[in-house]
Amino acid sequence: MTNRETTTRETLTRNQTLVFDALAKAAGPLSAYTILDKLRDDGFRAPLQVYRALDKLVDFGMVHRLESLNAFVACAHPHCGQHGLIAFAICEKCGHVSEFSNDVIEDQVRGWAAANGFKPSKTTVEIRGNCAKCLNS
């Protein structure tokens, strides 16, 4: 059972709930400082409050960190914790992020790791470019 399956909204702390809700309502990825600004009226005063909540939400599989943007998004798939590889397509024009997993890519990465004696602990793929909507506008 994954952390996400054992974590329900009822078990989240107040700060974790507020941070998750801010990300879930956002149109795109948010930095920790943007989250802090959005939650100041809810009593958030320091970045550490946001980072602690984000760390737990990432551990629970409810939030993903986009390394290339140094930002966070709410998980779009309830069972993504079952995949060893999570991928994101990030539109450089509008900022839209699509989350997906792909068994073929995951198998290739797993095969490469096995052939090279490498044990991955986490695999994230970030594809940067333009989404279909932006390409057609």
SVG drawing of the C-alpha trace seen along z (x, -y; Angstrom):
<svg xmlns="http://www.w3.org/2000/svg" viewBox="-11 -38 38 44">
<polyline fill="none" stroke="black" stroke-width="0.4" points="0.0,0.0 1.4,-3.4 1.6,-6.4 -1.0,-8.1 -3.5,-5.2 -3.0,-5.4 -3.1,-9.2 -6.5,-10.8 -7.4,-14.4 -8.6,-13.8 -5.1,-12.8 -3.4,-15.9 -2.4,-18.7 -4.0,-22.1 -0.9,-23.5 -0.7,-20.4 -4.3,-20.8 -4.0,-24.5 -0.9,-23.9 -2.4,-21.0 -5.6,-23.0 -3.6,-26.0 -1.8,-23.6 -5.0,-21.8 -6.7,-25.1 -3.7,-26.5 -3.7,-26.8 -0.1,-25.8 3.0,-24.9 3.7,-27.1 6.9,-27.9 7.0,-27.6 7.2,-31.4 4.2,-31.8 2.3,-29.4 3.5,-31.4 2.1,-34.6 -1.2,-32.9 -1.5,-31.6 -0.4,-34.7 -4.1,-35.4 -4.3,-31.9 -1.5,-32.5 1.6,-31.4 4.5,-33.7 7.7,-31.7 8.9,-29.7 9.7,-26.8 5.9,-26.3 5.4,-25.8 8.4,-23.6 7.5,-21.3 4.0,-20.8 5.4,-20.3 7.9,-17.7 5.1,-15.6 2.8,-16.0 5.6,-14.8 6.2,-11.9 2.5,-11.1 2.5,-11.1 0.0,-13.9 2.3,-16.6 5.2,-16.4 8.2,-18.7 9.2,-19.9 12.9,-20.0 13.5,-22.2 11.0,-24.9 11.7,-24.6 8.0,-24.4 5.3,-22.1 2.0,-20.6 -0.8,-18.6 -0.7,-15.0 -3.1,-14.5 -3.4,-10.7 -4.6,-9.0 -2.5,-5.9 0.8,-7.3 2.6,-5.9 2.2,-2.5 4.5,-3.7 8.3,-3.9 8.5,-6.7 6.4,-9.8 6.7,-12.2 5.6,-15.7 5.1,-17.7 5.6,-21.4 4.5,-24.0 7.0,-26.8 4.5,-29.3 1.4,-28.9 2.9,-26.9 0.4,-24.1 1.7,-20.8 0.5,-17.4 1.4,-14.4 1.7,-11.0 3.4,-7.6 4.5,-5.3 5.2,-1.6 7.5,-1.4 9.7,-4.2 9.6,-2.8 10.7,0.6 13.5,-0.9 14.8,-2.9 14.5,0.2 16.4,2.3 19.2,-0.2 19.5,-0.5 19.7,3.3 22.2,3.6 24.4,1.0 24.2,2.1 22.3,-1.1 19.5,-1.1 17.2,-4.1 15.3,-5.4 13.1,-7.9 12.7,-8.6 11.1,-11.7 11.1,-12.9 10.4,-16.5 9.7,-17.3 9.7,-21.0 8.2,-22.4 4.8,-23.8 1.4,-22.2 -1.0,-21.6 -3.2,-24.6 -0.2,-26.9 1.0,-25.4 -2.4,-26.0 -2.8,-29.6"/>
</svg>
